[in-house]
């Protein structure tokens, strides 16, 4: 958690030659502008301008100037770049020329939501589990549809040919201050997963952006392409982005008690009530809906404890590690936006003291239509058009997202 003064001293004393300013477009794609070290103080004070009309979901050509303001606490050296003439990066907030925050910046929106939650006495922590496939590149460096291997869940080398790639990913993450916890081959041919330690809410969103950058960089250096799409060319399960969330009030995890506390139940109920409305943002592309309802991706709005066919599950854990896991999102989402919606929906549920529906212990991939109706199970949207319609009708979504973001998603 560096200060501006500490950052400027570090840049001066450690041979840093290039500084990359990271930010995300409305769909969560990481963008970057590079500056020289002598420009950094100006960046902190007044920002570095860029053409916002060229960034999806931002401004139009008639009012196209926005400015990047680096967050000094996010300084990190890029370990894959030369150590003589270091390259560092910062995540940035986005402002108008007069210094007013740009409402379409989802990182700023998340930061503001976190501060509002703190005023109500709540602090959220989160961790992500992000799956991806590795495909081979051809002789021209273009991706093919040939997966790296045909190994299965938790297989070992030599069946698992991604072991060294995951190792390098973990080493880079560690050097960038992100603590890997587990890594393994997933169920699909060439499919991988690397999980890292949970963190505070904003840091989790930044860490996921860093993770995707590291994975893509390491894959490319090994003659591979990292595919985060919810459904890929490989004949295997889609890629999920499971989001684990815990909520602290007065320093205590509201999910720590077993059975669950009323506050914990209301938080879950708030998210479940908004499941259809937020689906456009947790699952933002057409292929997202080809994944749902298959290979441990949910189809119904339900919850249980260890059942992986659920929309929300409560993993087996103790005390501070007790949490909920939201299983519908996929890696194509904007994590800043999705974490904002989870926070808002859950705390709204607490404020309104919503009642949580009964736990469902069916295998929901095999449940009959009759049993689904008997248990009053609501369905997640069946396709992207249905998700857009649900979001369009949502006063909840309109109360949170600015007009520029609603327009970008066709609302």
C-alpha positions in Angstrom: 0.0 0.0 0.0 2.4 2.6 -1.3 2.0 6.4 -1.0 2.6 8.8 -3.8 5.9 9.9 -2.2 7.1 6.4 -1.7 6.3 5.5 -5.3 8.2 8.4 -6.7 11.2 7.5 -4.6 11.0 3.9 -5.7 10.8 4.9 -9.4 13.8 7.2 -9.0 16.0 4.7 -7.1 15.3 1.4 -8.8 16.0 2.1 -12.5 12.4 2.0 -13.7 12.3 3.1 -17.4 8.7 2.5 -18.3 5.4 2.8 -16.5 2.2 1.2 -17.7 -1.1 2.7 -16.7 -3.8 0.0 -16.6 -7.6 0.6 -16.8 -10.6 -1.4 -17.9 -13.3 -0.7 -20.5 -16.9 -1.2 -19.6 -16.7 -4.9 -20.6 -13.7 -5.6 -18.3 -11.0 -5.7 -21.0 -7.7 -4.4 -19.6 -6.3 -1.4 -21.5 -2.9 0.3 -21.1 -1.0 3.5 -21.8 2.8 3.7 -21.2 4.6 6.8 -19.9 8.1 7.7 -19.0 9.1 8.0 -15.3 9.4 11.8 -15.6 5.7 12.0 -16.4 4.5 10.1 -13.3 4.2 13.0 -11.0 2.1 14.9 -13.5 0.0 11.7 -13.8 -0.6 11.7 -10.1 -1.4 15.5 -10.0 -3.6 16.0 -13.1 -3.8 12.7 -15.0 -2.7 11.4 -18.4 -5.3 12.0 -21.2 -6.6 9.4 -23.6 -9.2 9.2 -26.4 -12.3 7.9 -24.6 -14.3 7.7 -27.8 -12.0 4.8 -28.9 -12.7 2.8 -25.8 -15.9 0.6 -25.8 -18.6 1.9 -23.5 -17.0 5.3 -22.8 -17.6 8.7 -24.5 -18.4 9.7 -28.0 -16.2 11.7 -30.4 -17.7 15.1 -29.5 -16.5 14.8 -25.8 -13.7 12.4 -26.0 -11.0 13.5 -23.4 -10.7 11.5 -20.2 -7.7 11.3 -17.8 -6.0 8.4 -16.0 -5.1 8.9 -12.4 -2.7 6.2 -11.1 -3.5 4.6 -7.8 -0.1 4.6 -6.0 -1.1 1.6 -3.8 -1.2 -0.7 -6.9 2.5 -0.3 -7.9 3.9 -3.6 -9.1 6.9 -4.6 -11.2 6.1 -6.7 -14.3 8.4 -9.7 -13.6 8.5 -10.9 -17.3 10.1 -7.7 -18.5 13.8 -6.9 -18.3 15.1 -6.2 -14.8 17.6 -3.7 -16.2 15.2 -0.9 -17.1 12.3 -2.2 -15.1 8.7 -1.9 -16.2 6.0 -1.2 -13.6 2.3 -0.9 -13.7 -0.5 0.9 -11.8 -4.2 0.5 -11.9 -5.9 3.8 -12.6 -9.1 5.7 -11.8 -10.6 7.7 -14.6 -11.6 11.4 -14.4 -13.0 14.2 -16.6 -10.7 17.1 -17.5 -12.1 19.0 -14.4 -11.1 16.2 -12.1 -14.6 14.9 -11.6 -14.7 11.0 -11.5 -16.0 9.5 -14.8 -19.2 7.7 -13.9 -18.5 5.0 -16.5 -15.4 3.9 -14.7 -16.4 0.6 -13.0 -13.3 0.6 -10.7 -14.4 3.9 -9.3 -18.0 2.7 -9.0 -16.8 -0.3 -7.0 -14.6 1.9 -4.7 -17.6 4.2 -4.0 -19.8 1.2 -3.2 -17.2 -0.2 -0.8 -17.1 3.1 1.0 -20.9 3.2 1.3 -20.9 -0.3 2.7 -18.3 0.6 5.3 -20.5 3.5 6.5 -23.2 0.9 7.1 -20.7 -1.2 9.1 -20.0 -3.8 6.5 -16.7 -4.8 4.9 -16.6 -7.5 2.1 -13.7 -9.8 1.2 -13.6 -11.9 -2.0 -11.6 -14.5 -3.9 -12.0 -15.7 -7.4 -11.5 -19.1 -9.1 -10.9 -18.5 -12.8 -10.7 -21.3 -15.4 -9.1 -21.1 -18.8 -8.0 -23.2 -21.7 -4.6 -23.4 -23.3 -4.6 -23.9 -27.1 -1.5 -24.3 -29.3 -0.4 -21.5 -31.7 0.5 -22.2 -35.3 3.8 -21.3 -37.0 2.5 -17.8 -37.6 1.7 -17.3 -34.0 -2.0 -17.5 -34.5 -4.2 -19.6 -32.2 -5.5 -23.0 -33.3 -8.3 -25.1 -32.0 -5.8 -27.7 -30.8 -5.7 -27.9 -27.0 -2.4 -28.3 -25.2 -3.3 -31.8 -23.9 -6.1 -34.3 -23.3 -5.7 -34.6 -19.6 -8.5 -34.5 -17.1 -9.3 -33.2 -13.6 -6.1 -33.1 -11.4 -4.2 -35.4 -13.7 -0.4 -35.4 -13.5 2.4 -35.0 -16.1 3.0 -36.4 -18.6 -0.8 -36.5 -19.3 -0.9 -32.9 -17.9 1.2 -30.8 -20.2 0.3 -27.5 -18.5 2.2 -28.1 -15.3 5.2 -25.9 -16.1 2.9 -23.1 -17.5 0.9 -23.1 -14.2 4.2 -23.0 -12.3 5.4 -20.0 -14.1 2.0 -18.3 -13.6 2.2 -18.9 -9.9 5.8 -17.6 -9.7 4.9 -14.4 -11.5 1.8 -13.8 -9.4 3.9 -14.3 -6.2 6.4 -11.7 -7.4 3.5 -9.3 -8.0 2.2 -9.7 -4.5 -0.6 -12.1 -5.2 -0.5 -15.3 -3.2 -1.4 -18.5 -5.2 -3.1 -21.2 -3.2 -3.8 -24.0 -5.5 -3.3 -24.9 -9.2 -4.3 -27.9 -11.2 -5.5 -29.3 -14.5 -9.3 -28.9 -14.9 -11.7 -31.3 -16.4 -11.5 -30.2 -20.1 -8.7 -31.0 -22.5 -6.1 -28.2 -22.0 -8.2 -26.6 -19.3 -6.5 -25.1 -16.3 -7.2 -23.4 -12.9 -5.0 -21.3 -10.6 -6.6 -20.0 -7.4 -5.1 -17.3 -5.3 -5.7 -16.0 -1.8 -8.8 -13.9 -1.0 -8.4 -10.2 -0.4 -10.3 -7.0 0.3 -13.0 -6.4 -2.3 -11.2 -3.8 -4.6 -7.9 -5.7 -4.4 -9.6 -8.8 -5.6 -10.9 -7.1 -8.7 -7.5 -5.7 -9.5 -5.9 -9.1 -8.8 -8.2 -10.8 -11.3 -7.1 -8.3 -14.0 -3.5 -9.0 -13.1 -4.1 -12.7 -13.2 -5.6 -12.6 -16.7 -2.6 -10.5 -17.9 -0.1 -12.9 -16.4 -1.9 -16.0 -17.8 -2.0 -14.6 -21.3 1.6 -13.4 -21.2 3.0 -16.8 -19.9 0.8 -18.7 -22.4 2.1 -16.7 -25.3 5.7 -17.1 -24.3 5.2 -20.8 -24.3 3.7 -20.9 -27.8 0.1 -21.1 -26.5 -3.1 -19.0 -26.4 -5.1 -18.6 -23.2 -8.8 -18.7 -23.8 -11.1 -17.4 -21.1 -14.3 -17.8 -23.1 -17.3 -19.4 -21.4 -17.4 -22.0 -24.2 -14.3 -22.8 -26.2 -13.4 -24.9 -29.3 -12.4 -27.8 -27.0 -15.0 -30.5 -26.4 -15.1 -30.0 -22.6 -16.8 -27.9 -19.9 -16.9 -24.2 -20.2 -14.9 -21.7 -18.2 -16.4 -20.4 -15.0 -15.4 -17.6 -12.7 -16.5 -18.6 -9.3 -16.7 -15.7 -6.9 -16.3 -16.4 -3.2 -17.6 -13.6 -0.9 -17.5 -13.2 2.9 -19.0 -10.2 4.8 -17.6 -8.8 8.0 -19.6 -6.6 10.5 -17.7 -5.3 13.5 -14.8 -7.4 12.5 -16.8 -10.7 12.6 -17.7 -12.8 9.5 -21.5 -13.0 9.3 -21.1 -16.4 7.6 -19.0 -17.9 10.5 -22.0 -19.3 12.4 -23.5 -22.6 11.6 -26.5 -22.7 11.2 -26.3 -19.5 9.1 -27.2 -16.2 10.8 -30.2 -14.2 9.7 -28.0 -11.5 8.2 -26.1 -14.1 6.2 -29.3 -15.6 4.9 -30.7 -12.2 3.9 -27.4 -11.4 2.1 -27.8 -14.5 0.0 -31.5 -13.9 -0.5 -30.7 -10.4 -1.9 -28.4 -11.8 -4.5 -30.8 -14.6 -5.4 -33.7 -12.1 -5.8 -31.6 -10.2 -8.4 -30.2 -13.2 -10.2 -32.0 -12.7 -13.5 -31.5 -9.0 -13.4 -27.7 -9.2 -13.0 -27.2 -12.1 -15.4 -26.4 -9.8 -18.3 -23.4 -8.6 -16.4 -22.2 -11.9 -14.8 -22.7 -13.6 -18.2 -22.3 -10.9 -20.9 -21.8 -12.8 -24.1 -23.9 -15.1 -26.3 -21.8 -18.2 -25.4 -22.3 -17.6 -21.7 -25.7 -19.2 -22.0 -24.4 -22.3 -23.7 -22.4 -22.9 -20.5 -25.2 -22.5 -18.0 -26.9 -25.7 -16.9 -24.0 -27.9 -17.9 -20.7 -29.1 -16.4 -21.3 -27.7 -12.8 -22.6 -24.4 -14.1 -26.1 -23.5 -12.6 -29.4 -23.4 -14.4 -31.7 -22.6 -11.5 -31.6 -19.9 -8.8 -31.1 -22.0 -5.7 -28.6 -22.6 -2.9 -27.1 -25.5 -1.0 -24.0 -26.3 1.0 -21.6 -28.4 -1.0 -23.7 -29.1 -4.1 -21.9 -27.8 -7.1 -25.1 -27.6 -9.3 -26.3 -24.6 -7.3 -26.4 -20.9 -8.1 -24.9 -20.2 -4.6 -23.2 -22.8 -2.5 -21.7 -22.6 1.0 -18.4 -24.4 0.8 -17.2 -26.5 3.7 -15.0 -24.2 5.8 -14.5 -22.9 9.3 -14.9 -19.5 10.9 -13.0 -16.8 9.0 -13.0 -18.9 5.8 -16.8 -19.4 5.8 -18.2 -17.8 2.7 -20.6 -18.1 -0.2 -19.6 -19.1 -3.7 -21.5 -17.6 -6.6 -21.2 -20.1 -9.5 -22.9 -18.5 -12.4 -20.4 -15.8 -13.6 -17.9 -16.5 -16.3 -14.5 -14.9 -17.1 -15.9 -12.6 -19.8 -17.6 -10.3 -17.2 -16.3 -7.0 -15.9 -15.3 -8.1 -12.4 -15.5 -4.5 -11.0 -19.1 -4.3 -12.2 -20.1 -7.7 -11.0 -18.6 -7.3 -7.5 -20.5 -4.0 -7.2 -23.8 -5.7 -8.1 -23.1 -8.6 -5.7 -22.4 -6.1 -2.9 -25.4 -3.9 -3.6 -27.8 -6.8 -4.0 -26.6 -8.6 -0.8 -26.7 -5.5 1.4 -30.1 -4.6 0.1 -31.2 -8.1 1.1 -29.9 -7.4 4.7 -31.5 -4.0 4.8 -34.9 -5.4 3.8 -34.4 -8.5 6.0 -35.3 -10.8 3.1 -36.1 -14.5 3.9 -33.9 -17.1 2.2 -35.6 -19.8 0.3 -35.1 -23.4 1.5 -31.9 -25.2 0.8 -32.2 -27.5 -2.3 -30.2 -30.8 -2.2 -31.2 -32.2 -5.6 -28.7 -32.8 -8.4 -30.1 -29.9 -10.5 -28.7 -31.3 -13.7 -31.1 -34.2 -13.4 -34.1 -32.7 -11.6 -37.4 -33.2 -13.3 -39.6 -30.3 -14.4 -42.2 -31.5 -11.9 -39.7 -31.3 -9.0 -38.4 -28.0 -10.1 -41.9 -26.5 -10.1 -42.7 -28.1 -6.8 -39.6 -26.4 -5.2 -40.5 -23.1 -6.9 -37.1 -22.9 -8.7 -36.6 -19.9 -10.8 -34.6 -20.3 -14.0 -31.6 -18.2 -15.0 -32.1 -16.5 -18.4 -31.9 -19.0 -21.2 -30.0 -16.7 -23.6 -28.5 -13.3 -24.0 -31.7 -11.7 -25.3 -33.6 -12.9 -22.2 -30.8 -11.5 -19.9 -31.1 -8.1 -21.7 -34.8 -8.1 -21.2 -34.5 -8.8 -17.5 -31.9 -6.1 -17.0 -34.0 -3.6 -19.0 -37.0 -4.1 -16.6 -34.8 -3.8 -13.5 -35.1 -0.6 -11.4 -32.3 -2.1 -9.2 -29.9 -2.0 -12.2 -31.0 1.5 -13.2 -30.4 2.7 -9.7 -26.8 1.6 -9.7 -25.4 1.9 -13.2 -24.9 5.2 -15.0 -26.5 5.9 -18.4 -23.3 5.5 -20.3 -22.9 2.0 -19.0 -26.6 1.0 -19.5 -26.2 2.2 -23.1 -23.1 0.2 -23.7 -25.0 -3.0 -22.7 -28.0 -2.1 -24.9 -30.3 -1.1 -22.1 
